[in-house]
């Protein structure tokens, strides 16, 4: 997805477990061990990753549910 749509905005809708795995991946945590830090990803929340010019990733938002507020 990233290579195919490079330079474009991509929206992926998924379950919280996928978000948790993305955090493990982008932070370089071992996927075969439980991380020493826990993540509590709420359903219907927004997580926003952004690829920088040097091809590294920055976490812009995590677990943002402001869109659910009245």
N, CA, C and O atoms as a Tripos MOL2 file, in Angstrom:
@<TRIPOS>MOLECULE
protein
  280   279    70     0     0
PROTEIN
NO_CHARGES

@<TRIPOS>ATOM
      1 N           0.8190   -1.1910    0.0000 N.3       1 UNK1
      2 CA          0.0000    0.0000    0.0000 C.3       1 UNK1
      3 C           0.8650    1.2570    0.0000 C.2       1 UNK1
      4 O           0.6050    2.2130   -0.7310 O.2       1 UNK1
      5 N           1.8860    1.2300    0.8280 N.am      2 UNK2
      6 CA          2.7270    2.4220    0.9520 C.3       2 UNK2
      7 C           3.4510    2.7140   -0.3520 C.2       2 UNK2
      8 O           3.4990    3.8620   -0.7930 O.2       2 UNK2
      9 N           4.0150    1.6790   -0.9750 N.am      3 UNK3
     10 CA          4.7370    1.8950   -2.2370 C.3       3 UNK3
     11 C           3.7790    2.2670   -3.3600 C.2       3 UNK3
     12 O           4.0740    3.1530   -4.1620 O.2       3 UNK3
     13 N           2.6450    1.6000   -3.4220 N.am      4 UNK4
     14 CA          1.6870    1.8240   -4.5070 C.3       4 UNK4
     15 C           1.1180    3.2420   -4.4720 C.2       4 UNK4
     16 O           0.8960    3.8540   -5.5170 O.2       4 UNK4
     17 N           0.8840    3.7590   -3.2690 N.am      5 UNK5
     18 CA          0.2590    5.0730   -3.1380 C.3       5 UNK5
     19 C           1.2020    6.1010   -2.5200 C.2       5 UNK5
     20 O           0.7550    7.0220   -1.8380 O.2       5 UNK5
     21 N           2.4840    5.9490   -2.7540 N.am      6 UNK6
     22 CA          3.4710    6.8740   -2.1870 C.3       6 UNK6
     23 C           3.1340    8.3180   -2.5560 C.2       6 UNK6
     24 O           2.8140    8.6300   -3.7030 O.2       6 UNK6
     25 N           3.2140    9.1830   -1.5520 N.am      7 UNK7
     26 CA          2.9310   10.5990   -1.7580 C.3       7 UNK7
     27 C           1.4570   10.9470   -1.6340 C.2       7 UNK7
     28 O           1.0810   12.1120   -1.7610 O.2       7 UNK7
     29 N           0.6250    9.9520   -1.3870 N.am      8 UNK8
     30 CA         -0.8120   10.1900   -1.2560 C.3       8 UNK8
     31 C          -1.2470    9.8880    0.1780 C.2       8 UNK8
     32 O          -0.5170    9.2520    0.9370 O.2       8 UNK8
     33 N          -2.4320   10.3480    0.5330 N.am      9 UNK9
     34 CA         -3.0070   10.0410    1.8310 C.3       9 UNK9
     35 C          -3.7060    8.6890    1.7380 C.2       9 UNK9
     36 O          -4.4980    8.4540    0.8260 O.2       9 UNK9
     37 N          -3.4110    7.8090    2.6790 N.am     10 UNK10
     38 CA         -4.0020    6.4740    2.7230 C.3      10 UNK10
     39 C          -4.7850    6.3430    4.0220 C.2      10 UNK10
     40 O          -4.2730    6.6740    5.0910 O.2      10 UNK10
     41 N          -6.0120    5.8680    3.9390 N.am     11 UNK11
     42 CA         -6.8200    5.6070    5.1220 C.3      11 UNK11
     43 C          -7.0630    4.1080    5.1860 C.2      11 UNK11
     44 O          -7.5500    3.5060    4.2290 O.2      11 UNK11
     45 N          -6.7220    3.5160    6.3120 N.am     12 UNK12
     46 CA         -6.9410    2.0880    6.5180 C.3      12 UNK12
     47 C          -7.8330    1.9380    7.7400 C.2      12 UNK12
     48 O          -7.5150    2.4520    8.8120 O.2      12 UNK12
     49 N          -8.9320    1.2450    7.5850 N.am     13 UNK13
     50 CA         -9.8600    0.9910    8.6870 C.3      13 UNK13
     51 C          -9.5960   -0.4360    9.1600 C.2      13 UNK13
     52 O          -9.6090   -1.3740    8.3630 O.2      13 UNK13
     53 N          -9.3550   -0.5930   10.4700 N.am     14 UNK14
     54 CA         -8.9860   -1.9170   10.9750 C.3      14 UNK14
     55 C          -9.3220   -2.0260   12.4560 C.2      14 UNK14
     56 O          -9.7750   -1.0650   13.0780 O.2      14 UNK14
     57 N          -9.0930   -3.2060   13.0050 N.am     15 UNK15
     58 CA         -9.2770   -3.4540   14.4280 C.3      15 UNK15
     59 C          -8.0740   -2.9420   15.2080 C.2      15 UNK15
     60 O          -7.0010   -2.7130   14.6500 O.2      15 UNK15
     61 N          -8.2760   -2.7670   16.5120 N.am     16 UNK16
     62 CA         -7.2310   -2.2350   17.3770 C.3      16 UNK16
     63 C          -5.9590   -3.0520   17.3920 C.2      16 UNK16
     64 O          -4.8730   -2.4970   17.5620 O.2      16 UNK16
     65 N          -6.0680   -4.3730   17.2160 N.am     17 UNK17
     66 CA         -4.8830   -5.2300   17.2180 C.3      17 UNK17
     67 C          -3.9220   -4.8830   16.1000 C.2      17 UNK17
     68 O          -2.7060   -4.9920   16.2590 O.2      17 UNK17
     69 N          -4.4700   -4.4640   14.9620 N.am     18 UNK18
     70 CA         -3.6270   -4.0520   13.8380 C.3      18 UNK18
     71 C          -2.8720   -2.7720   14.2010 C.2      18 UNK18
     72 O          -1.7010   -2.6130   13.8550 O.2      18 UNK18
     73 N          -3.5430   -1.8750   14.8900 N.am     19 UNK19
     74 CA         -2.8920   -0.6370   15.3520 C.3      19 UNK19
     75 C          -1.7530   -0.9830   16.3110 C.2      19 UNK19
     76 O          -0.6480   -0.4520   16.2000 O.2      19 UNK19
     77 N          -2.0410   -1.8840   17.2570 N.am     20 UNK20
     78 CA         -1.0040   -2.2820   18.2210 C.3      20 UNK20
     79 C           0.1980   -2.8840   17.5010 C.2      20 UNK20
     80 O           1.3420   -2.6140   17.8670 O.2      20 UNK20
     81 N          -0.0570   -3.6980   16.4820 N.am     21 UNK21
     82 CA          1.0430   -4.2940   15.7080 C.3      21 UNK21
     83 C           1.8160   -3.2300   14.9400 C.2      21 UNK21
     84 O           3.0370   -3.3260   14.8100 O.2      21 UNK21
     85 N           1.1190   -2.2120   14.4270 N.am     22 UNK22
     86 CA          1.8210   -1.1390   13.7090 C.3      22 UNK22
     87 C           2.7540   -0.3930   14.6520 C.2      22 UNK22
     88 O           3.8560   -0.0050   14.2640 O.2      22 UNK22
     89 N           2.3180   -0.1940   15.8780 N.am     23 UNK23
     90 CA          3.1610    0.4790   16.8640 C.3      23 UNK23
     91 C           4.4010   -0.3670   17.1440 C.2      23 UNK23
     92 O           5.5160    0.1520   17.1780 O.2      23 UNK23
     93 N           4.2040   -1.6770   17.3450 N.am     24 UNK24
     94 CA          5.3520   -2.5640   17.5670 C.3      24 UNK24
     95 C           6.3160   -2.4950   16.3820 C.2      24 UNK24
     96 O           7.5300   -2.4020   16.5670 O.2      24 UNK24
     97 N           5.7720   -2.5420   15.1720 N.am     25 UNK25
     98 CA          6.6140   -2.5320   13.9670 C.3      25 UNK25
     99 C           7.3950   -1.2250   13.8350 C.2      25 UNK25
    100 O           8.6190   -1.2400   13.7050 O.2      25 UNK25
    101 N           6.6830   -0.0930   13.8690 N.am     26 UNK26
    102 CA          7.3390    1.1900   13.6420 C.3      26 UNK26
    103 C           8.2990    1.5790   14.7650 C.2      26 UNK26
    104 O           9.2530    2.3230   14.5360 O.2      26 UNK26
    105 N           8.0520    1.0760   15.9810 N.am     27 UNK27
    106 CA          8.9740    1.3580   17.0850 C.3      27 UNK27
    107 C          10.1000    0.3350   17.1690 C.2      27 UNK27
    108 O          10.9720    0.4330   18.0330 O.2      27 UNK27
    109 N          10.0780   -0.6450   16.2700 N.am     28 UNK28
    110 CA         11.1560   -1.6290   16.2250 C.3      28 UNK28
    111 C          11.1240   -2.6200   17.3610 C.2      28 UNK28
    112 O          12.1590   -3.1810   17.7230 O.2      28 UNK28
    113 N           9.9350   -2.8530   17.9440 N.am     29 UNK29
    114 CA          9.8200   -3.8200   19.0300 C.3      29 UNK29
    115 C           9.7730   -5.2320   18.4590 C.2      29 UNK29
    116 O           9.3020   -5.4370   17.3400 O.2      29 UNK29
    117 N          10.2520   -6.1890   19.2120 N.am     30 UNK30
    118 CA         10.2890   -7.5800   18.7820 C.3      30 UNK30
    119 C           8.8630   -8.1240   18.6810 C.2      30 UNK30
    120 O           8.1300   -8.1270   19.6700 O.2      30 UNK30
    121 N           8.4720   -8.5800   17.5040 N.am     31 UNK31
    122 CA          7.1220   -9.0950   17.2760 C.3      31 UNK31
    123 C           6.9090  -10.4590   17.9210 C.2      31 UNK31
    124 O           5.7710  -10.9150   18.0290 O.2      31 UNK31
    125 N           7.9870  -11.1200   18.3510 N.am     32 UNK32
    126 CA          7.8760  -12.4570   18.9210 C.3      32 UNK32
    127 C           7.9050  -12.4610   20.4450 C.2      32 UNK32
    128 O           7.8980  -13.5230   21.0680 O.2      32 UNK32
    129 N           7.9390  -11.2770   21.0400 N.am     33 UNK33
    130 CA          7.9040  -11.1410   22.4920 C.3      33 UNK33
    131 C           6.8520  -10.1230   22.8660 C.2      33 UNK33
    132 O           6.6010   -9.1730   22.1230 O.2      33 UNK33
    133 N           6.2360  -10.3200   24.0180 N.am     34 UNK34
    134 CA          5.2950   -9.3190   24.5040 C.3      34 UNK34
    135 C           6.0760   -8.0460   24.8270 C.2      34 UNK34
    136 O           7.1030   -8.1090   25.5040 O.2      34 UNK34
    137 N           5.6030   -6.8940   24.3530 N.am     35 UNK35
    138 CA          6.3350   -5.6550   24.6440 C.3      35 UNK35
    139 C           6.3040   -5.3400   26.1390 C.2      35 UNK35
    140 O           5.3790   -5.7310   26.8510 O.2      35 UNK35
    141 N           7.3150   -4.6370   26.5930 N.am     36 UNK36
    142 CA          7.3930   -4.2560   28.0010 C.3      36 UNK36
    143 C           6.4710   -3.0820   28.3170 C.2      36 UNK36
    144 O           6.3570   -2.6610   29.4680 O.2      36 UNK36
    145 N           5.8340   -2.5750   27.3100 N.am     37 UNK37
    146 CA          4.8860   -1.4770   27.4710 C.3      37 UNK37
    147 C           3.5470   -1.9420   26.9020 C.2      37 UNK37
    148 O           3.5020   -2.6630   25.9050 O.2      37 UNK37
    149 N           2.4610   -1.5240   27.5440 N.am     38 UNK38
    150 CA          1.1430   -1.9300   27.0720 C.3      38 UNK38
    151 C           0.4600   -0.8180   26.3010 C.2      38 UNK38
    152 O           0.6780    0.3650   26.5630 O.2      38 UNK38
    153 N          -0.3610   -1.2080   25.3570 N.am     39 UNK39
    154 CA         -1.1400   -0.2480   24.5830 C.3      39 UNK39
    155 C          -2.6100   -0.5750   24.7920 C.2      39 UNK39
    156 O          -2.9910   -1.7450   24.7620 O.2      39 UNK39
    157 N          -3.4250    0.4220   25.0000 N.am     40 UNK40
    158 CA         -4.8650    0.2270   25.1340 C.3      40 UNK40
    159 C          -5.5280    1.0230   24.0250 C.2      40 UNK40
    160 O          -5.8990    2.1820   24.2100 O.2      40 UNK40
    161 N          -5.6710    0.4010   22.8940 N.am     41 UNK41
    162 CA         -6.2350    1.0710   21.7360 C.3      41 UNK41
    163 C          -7.7550    0.9730   21.7980 C.2      41 UNK41
    164 O          -8.3170   -0.1210   21.7540 O.2      41 UNK41
    165 N          -8.4100    2.1160   21.9010 N.am     42 UNK42
    166 CA         -9.8760    2.1500   21.9550 C.3      42 UNK42
    167 C         -10.4650    1.9380   20.5690 C.2      42 UNK42
    168 O          -9.8950    2.3560   19.5600 O.2      42 UNK42
    169 N         -11.6120    1.2820   20.5420 N.am     43 UNK43
    170 CA        -12.3230    1.1010   19.2810 C.3      43 UNK43
    171 C         -12.7950    2.4600   18.7620 C.2      43 UNK43
    172 O         -13.1150    3.3540   19.5450 O.2      43 UNK43
    173 N         -12.8340    2.6020   17.4870 N.am     44 UNK44
    174 CA        -13.2890    3.7950   16.7690 C.3      44 UNK44
    175 C         -12.3770    5.0000   17.0120 C.2      44 UNK44
    176 O         -12.7770    6.1370   16.7610 O.2      44 UNK44
    177 N         -11.1760    4.7640   17.4880 N.am     45 UNK45
    178 CA        -10.2250    5.8640   17.6740 C.3      45 UNK45
    179 C          -9.3730    6.0010   16.4090 C.2      45 UNK45
    180 O          -9.3550    5.1230   15.5470 O.2      45 UNK45
    181 N          -8.6870    7.1040   16.3330 N.am     46 UNK46
    182 CA         -7.8490    7.4030   15.1630 C.3      46 UNK46
    183 C          -6.3810    7.3460   15.5650 C.2      46 UNK46
    184 O          -5.9650    7.9460   16.5560 O.2      46 UNK46
    185 N          -5.6130    6.6120   14.7760 N.am     47 UNK47
    186 CA         -4.1590    6.6020   14.8990 C.3      47 UNK47
    187 C          -3.6070    7.1140   13.5720 C.2      47 UNK47
    188 O          -4.0180    6.6540   12.5060 O.2      47 UNK47
    189 N          -2.6900    8.0530   13.6350 N.am     48 UNK48
    190 CA         -2.1770    8.7030   12.4240 C.3      48 UNK48
    191 C          -0.6650    8.5830   12.3940 C.2      48 UNK48
    192 O           0.0320    9.1370   13.2450 O.2      48 UNK48
    193 N          -0.1670    7.8550   11.4070 N.am     49 UNK49
    194 CA          1.2680    7.7580   11.1380 C.3      49 UNK49
    195 C           1.5840    8.6180    9.9250 C.2      49 UNK49
    196 O           0.7650    8.7300    9.0120 O.2      49 UNK49
    197 N           2.7520    9.2180    9.9070 N.am     50 UNK50
    198 CA          3.1710   10.0350    8.7690 C.3      50 UNK50
    199 C           4.5990    9.6660    8.3730 C.2      50 UNK50
    200 O           5.5000    9.6250    9.2110 O.2      50 UNK50
    201 N           4.7890    9.3960    7.0730 N.am     51 UNK51
    202 CA          6.1370    9.1000    6.5870 C.3      51 UNK51
    203 C           6.8630   10.4220    6.3330 C.2      51 UNK51
    204 O           6.3530   11.3070    5.6460 O.2      51 UNK51
    205 N           8.0540   10.5330    6.8980 N.am     52 UNK52
    206 CA          8.8480   11.7380    6.7480 C.3      52 UNK52
    207 C           9.6630   11.6660    5.4540 C.2      52 UNK52
    208 O           9.7220   10.6190    4.8080 O.2      52 UNK52
    209 N          10.2760   12.7620    5.0910 N.am     53 UNK53
    210 CA         11.0700   12.8120    3.8560 C.3      53 UNK53
    211 C          12.2100   11.8010    3.8590 C.2      53 UNK53
    212 O          12.6000   11.3030    2.8030 O.2      53 UNK53
    213 N          12.7510   11.4930    5.0450 N.am     54 UNK54
    214 CA         13.8490   10.5330    5.1310 C.3      54 UNK54
    215 C          13.3490    9.0800    5.2180 C.2      54 UNK54
    216 O          14.1220    8.1710    5.5210 O.2      54 UNK54
    217 N          12.0520    8.8730    4.9500 N.am     55 UNK55
    218 CA         11.4080    7.5470    4.9340 C.3      55 UNK55
    219 C          11.2400    6.9340    6.3200 C.2      55 UNK55
    220 O          10.9350    5.7470    6.4310 O.2      55 UNK55
    221 N          11.4320    7.7190    7.3780 N.am     56 UNK56
    222 CA         11.1110    7.2500    8.7280 C.3      56 UNK56
    223 C           9.6620    7.6280    9.0240 C.2      56 UNK56
    224 O           9.0690    8.4590    8.3360 O.2      56 UNK56
    225 N           9.1010    7.0000   10.0650 N.am     57 UNK57
    226 CA          7.7020    7.2290   10.4020 C.3      57 UNK57
    227 C           7.5860    7.9920   11.7100 C.2      57 UNK57
    228 O           8.3640    7.7810   12.6400 O.2      57 UNK57
    229 N           6.6000    8.8840   11.7680 N.am     58 UNK58
    230 CA          6.2870    9.6170   12.9940 C.3      58 UNK58
    231 C           4.8530    9.3160   13.3930 C.2      58 UNK58
    232 O           3.9580    9.2710   12.5490 O.2      58 UNK58
    233 N           4.6440    9.1100   14.6900 N.am     59 UNK59
    234 CA          3.3040    8.9070   15.2170 C.3      59 UNK59
    235 C           2.7160   10.2810   15.5120 C.2      59 UNK59
    236 O           3.1910   10.9860   16.4020 O.2      59 UNK59
    237 N           1.6860   10.6590   14.7680 N.am     60 UNK60
    238 CA          1.0740   11.9770   14.9080 C.3      60 UNK60
    239 C          -0.0520   11.9410   15.9380 C.2      60 UNK60
    240 O          -0.1540   12.8280   16.7850 O.2      60 UNK60
    241 N          -0.8980   10.9120   15.8610 N.am     61 UNK61
    242 CA         -2.0120   10.7460   16.8010 C.3      61 UNK61
    243 C          -2.1080    9.2810   17.1900 C.2      61 UNK61
    244 O          -1.8440    8.3900   16.3820 O.2      61 UNK61
    245 N          -2.4930    9.0450   18.4430 N.am     62 UNK62
    246 CA         -2.7820    7.6860   18.8930 C.3      62 UNK62
    247 C          -4.0020    7.7280   19.7900 C.2      62 UNK62
    248 O          -4.0800    8.5350   20.7160 O.2      62 UNK62
    249 N          -4.9530    6.8530   19.5090 N.am     63 UNK63
    250 CA         -6.1280    6.6770   20.3510 C.3      63 UNK63
    251 C          -6.9840    7.9470   20.4340 C.2      63 UNK63
    252 O          -7.6240    8.1890   21.4570 O.2      63 UNK63
    253 N          -7.0020    8.7310   19.4060 N.am     64 UNK64
    254 CA         -7.7460    9.9830   19.3770 C.3      64 UNK64
    255 C          -9.2270    9.6860   19.0920 C.2      64 UNK64
    256 O          -9.5750    9.1760   18.0270 O.2      64 UNK64
    257 N         -10.0800   10.0130   20.0540 N.am     65 UNK65
    258 CA        -11.5250    9.7660   19.9010 C.3      65 UNK65
    259 C         -12.3250   11.0690   20.0010 C.2      65 UNK65
    260 O         -13.5160   11.0470   20.3110 O.2      65 UNK65
    261 N         -11.6730   12.1860   19.7410 N.am     66 UNK66
    262 CA        -12.3780   13.4770   19.8260 C.3      66 UNK66
    263 C         -13.5560   13.5760   18.8740 C.2      66 UNK66
    264 O         -14.5020   14.3210   19.1320 O.2      66 UNK66
    265 N         -13.5080   12.8280   17.7700 N.am     67 UNK67
    266 CA        -14.6030   12.8740   16.8030 C.3      67 UNK67
    267 C         -15.8940   12.2860   17.3730 C.2      67 UNK67
    268 O         -16.9580   12.4640   16.7800 O.2      67 UNK67
    269 N         -15.8260   11.5880   18.5120 N.am     68 UNK68
    270 CA        -17.0090   11.0230   19.1440 C.3      68 UNK68
    271 C         -17.6670   11.9770   20.1330 C.2      68 UNK68
    272 O         -18.7830   11.7310   20.5910 O.2      68 UNK68
    273 N         -16.9730   13.0700   20.4610 N.am     69 UNK69
    274 CA        -17.5210   14.0480   21.4010 C.3      69 UNK69
    275 C         -18.6290   14.8510   20.7370 C.2      69 UNK69
    276 O         -18.6240   15.0790   19.5270 O.2      69 UNK69
    277 N         -19.5650   15.2660   21.5550 N.am     70 UNK70
    278 CA        -20.6890   16.0580   21.0080 C.3      70 UNK70
    279 C         -20.3310   17.5080   20.8580 C.2      70 UNK70
    280 O         -21.1580   18.3050   20.4150 O.2      70 UNK70
@<TRIPOS>BOND
     1     1     2 1
     2     2     3 1
     3     3     4 2
     4     3     5 am
     5     5     6 1
     6     6     7 1
     7     7     8 2
     8     7     9 am
     9     9    10 1
    10    10    11 1
    11    11    12 2
    12    11    13 am
    13    13    14 1
    14    14    15 1
    15    15    16 2
    16    15    17 am
    17    17    18 1
    18    18    19 1
    19    19    20 2
    20    19    21 am
    21    21    22 1
    22    22    23 1
    23    23    24 2
    24    23    25 am
    25    25    26 1
    26    26    27 1
    27    27    28 2
    28    27    29 am
    29    29    30 1
    30    30    31 1
    31    31    32 2
    32    31    33 am
    33    33    34 1
    34    34    35 1
    35    35    36 2
    36    35    37 am
    37    37    38 1
    38    38    39 1
    39    39    40 2
    40    39    41 am
    41    41    42 1
    42    42    43 1
    43    43    44 2
    44    43    45 am
    45    45    46 1
    46    46    47 1
    47    47    48 2
    48    47    49 am
    49    49    50 1
    50    50    51 1
    51    51    52 2
    52    51    53 am
    53    53    54 1
    54    54    55 1
    55    55    56 2
    56    55    57 am
    57    57    58 1
    58    58    59 1
    59    59    60 2
    60    59    61 am
    61    61    62 1
    62    62    63 1
    63    63    64 2
    64    63    65 am
    65    65    66 1
    66    66    67 1
    67    67    68 2
    68    67    69 am
    69    69    70 1
    70    70    71 1
    71    71    72 2
    72    71    73 am
    73    73    74 1
    74    74    75 1
    75    75    76 2
    76    75    77 am
    77    77    78 1
    78    78    79 1
    79    79    80 2
    80    79    81 am
    81    81    82 1
    82    82    83 1
    83    83    84 2
    84    83    85 am
    85    85    86 1
    86    86    87 1
    87    87    88 2
    88    87    89 am
    89    89    90 1
    90    90    91 1
    91    91    92 2
    92    91    93 am
    93    93    94 1
    94    94    95 1
    95    95    96 2
    96    95    97 am
    97    97    98 1
    98    98    99 1
    99    99   100 2
   100    99   101 am
   101   101   102 1
   102   102   103 1
   103   103   104 2
   104   103   105 am
   105   105   106 1
   106   106   107 1
   107   107   108 2
   108   107   109 am
   109   109   110 1
   110   110   111 1
   111   111   112 2
   112   111   113 am
   113   113   114 1
   114   114   115 1
   115   115   116 2
   116   115   117 am
   117   117   118 1
   118   118   119 1
   119   119   120 2
   120   119   121 am
   121   121   122 1
   122   122   123 1
   123   123   124 2
   124   123   125 am
   125   125   126 1
   126   126   127 1
   127   127   128 2
   128   127   129 am
   129   129   130 1
   130   130   131 1
   131   131   132 2
   132   131   133 am
   133   133   134 1
   134   134   135 1
   135   135   136 2
   136   135   137 am
   137   137   138 1
   138   138   139 1
   139   139   140 2
   140   139   141 am
   141   141   142 1
   142   142   143 1
   143   143   144 2
   144   143   145 am
   145   145   146 1
   146   146   147 1
   147   147   148 2
   148   147   149 am
   149   149   150 1
   150   150   151 1
   151   151   152 2
   152   151   153 am
   153   153   154 1
   154   154   155 1
   155   155   156 2
   156   155   157 am
   157   157   158 1
   158   158   159 1
   159   159   160 2
   160   159   161 am
   161   161   162 1
   162   162   163 1
   163   163   164 2
   164   163   165 am
   165   165   166 1
   166   166   167 1
   167   167   168 2
   168   167   169 am
   169   169   170 1
   170   170   171 1
   171   171   172 2
   172   171   173 am
   173   173   174 1
   174   174   175 1
   175   175   176 2
   176   175   177 am
   177   177   178 1
   178   178   179 1
   179   179   180 2
   180   179   181 am
   181   181   182 1
   182   182   183 1
   183   183   184 2
   184   183   185 am
   185   185   186 1
   186   186   187 1
   187   187   188 2
   188   187   189 am
   189   189   190 1
   190   190   191 1
   191   191   192 2
   192   191   193 am
   193   193   194 1
   194   194   195 1
   195   195   196 2
   196   195   197 am
   197   197   198 1
   198   198   199 1
   199   199   200 2
   200   199   201 am
   201   201   202 1
   202   202   203 1
   203   203   204 2
   204   203   205 am
   205   205   206 1
   206   206   207 1
   207   207   208 2
   208   207   209 am
   209   209   210 1
   210   210   211 1
   211   211   212 2
   212   211   213 am
   213   213   214 1
   214   214   215 1
   215   215   216 2
   216   215   217 am
   217   217   218 1
   218   218   219 1
   219   219   220 2
   220   219   221 am
   221   221   222 1
   222   222   223 1
   223   223   224 2
   224   223   225 am
   225   225   226 1
   226   226   227 1
   227   227   228 2
   228   227   229 am
   229   229   230 1
   230   230   231 1
   231   231   232 2
   232   231   233 am
   233   233   234 1
   234   234   235 1
   235   235   236 2
   236   235   237 am
   237   237   238 1
   238   238   239 1
   239   239   240 2
   240   239   241 am
   241   241   242 1
   242   242   243 1
   243   243   244 2
   244   243   245 am
   245   245   246 1
   246   246   247 1
   247   247   248 2
   248   247   249 am
   249   249   250 1
   250   250   251 1
   251   251   252 2
   252   251   253 am
   253   253   254 1
   254   254   255 1
   255   255   256 2
   256   255   257 am
   257   257   258 1
   258   258   259 1
   259   259   260 2
   260   259   261 am
   261   261   262 1
   262   262   263 1
   263   263   264 2
   264   263   265 am
   265   265   266 1
   266   266   267 1
   267   267   268 2
   268   267   269 am
   269   269   270 1
   270   270   271 1
   271   271   272 2
   272   271   273 am
   273   273   274 1
   274   274   275 1
   275   275   276 2
   276   275   277 am
   277   277   278 1
   278   278   279 1
   279   279   280 2
@<TRIPOS>SUBSTRUCTURE
     1 UNK1         2 RESIDUE 1 A UNK
     2 UNK2         6 RESIDUE 1 A UNK
     3 UNK3        10 RESIDUE 1 A UNK
     4 UNK4        14 RESIDUE 1 A UNK
     5 UNK5        18 RESIDUE 1 A UNK
     6 UNK6        22 RESIDUE 1 A UNK
     7 UNK7        26 RESIDUE 1 A UNK
     8 UNK8        30 RESIDUE 1 A UNK
     9 UNK9        34 RESIDUE 1 A UNK
    10 UNK10       38 RESIDUE 1 A UNK
    11 UNK11       42 RESIDUE 1 A UNK
    12 UNK12       46 RESIDUE 1 A UNK
    13 UNK13       50 RESIDUE 1 A UNK
    14 UNK14       54 RESIDUE 1 A UNK
    15 UNK15       58 RESIDUE 1 A UNK
    16 UNK16       62 RESIDUE 1 A UNK
    17 UNK17       66 RESIDUE 1 A UNK
    18 UNK18       70 RESIDUE 1 A UNK
    19 UNK19       74 RESIDUE 1 A UNK
    20 UNK20       78 RESIDUE 1 A UNK
    21 UNK21       82 RESIDUE 1 A UNK
    22 UNK22       86 RESIDUE 1 A UNK
    23 UNK23       90 RESIDUE 1 A UNK
    24 UNK24       94 RESIDUE 1 A UNK
    25 UNK25       98 RESIDUE 1 A UNK
    26 UNK26      102 RESIDUE 1 A UNK
    27 UNK27      106 RESIDUE 1 A UNK
    28 UNK28      110 RESIDUE 1 A UNK
    29 UNK29      114 RESIDUE 1 A UNK
    30 UNK30      118 RESIDUE 1 A UNK
    31 UNK31      122 RESIDUE 1 A UNK
    32 UNK32      126 RESIDUE 1 A UNK
    33 UNK33      130 RESIDUE 1 A UNK
    34 UNK34      134 RESIDUE 1 A UNK
    35 UNK35      138 RESIDUE 1 A UNK
    36 UNK36      142 RESIDUE 1 A UNK
    37 UNK37      146 RESIDUE 1 A UNK
    38 UNK38      150 RESIDUE 1 A UNK
    39 UNK39      154 RESIDUE 1 A UNK
    40 UNK40      158 RESIDUE 1 A UNK
    41 UNK41      162 RESIDUE 1 A UNK
    42 UNK42      166 RESIDUE 1 A UNK
    43 UNK43      170 RESIDUE 1 A UNK
    44 UNK44      174 RESIDUE 1 A UNK
    45 UNK45      178 RESIDUE 1 A UNK
    46 UNK46      182 RESIDUE 1 A UNK
    47 UNK47      186 RESIDUE 1 A UNK
    48 UNK48      190 RESIDUE 1 A UNK
    49 UNK49      194 RESIDUE 1 A UNK
    50 UNK50      198 RESIDUE 1 A UNK
    51 UNK51      202 RESIDUE 1 A UNK
    52 UNK52      206 RESIDUE 1 A UNK
    53 UNK53      210 RESIDUE 1 A UNK
    54 UNK54      214 RESIDUE 1 A UNK
    55 UNK55      218 RESIDUE 1 A UNK
    56 UNK56      222 RESIDUE 1 A UNK
    57 UNK57      226 RESIDUE 1 A UNK
    58 UNK58      230 RESIDUE 1 A UNK
    59 UNK59      234 RESIDUE 1 A UNK
    60 UNK60      238 RESIDUE 1 A UNK
    61 UNK61      242 RESIDUE 1 A UNK
    62 UNK62      246 RESIDUE 1 A UNK
    63 UNK63      250 RESIDUE 1 A UNK
    64 UNK64      254 RESIDUE 1 A UNK
    65 UNK65      258 RESIDUE 1 A UNK
    66 UNK66      262 RESIDUE 1 A UNK
    67 UNK67      266 RESIDUE 1 A UNK
    68 UNK68      270 RESIDUE 1 A UNK
    69 UNK69      274 RESIDUE 1 A UNK
    70 UNK70      278 RESIDUE 1 A UNK
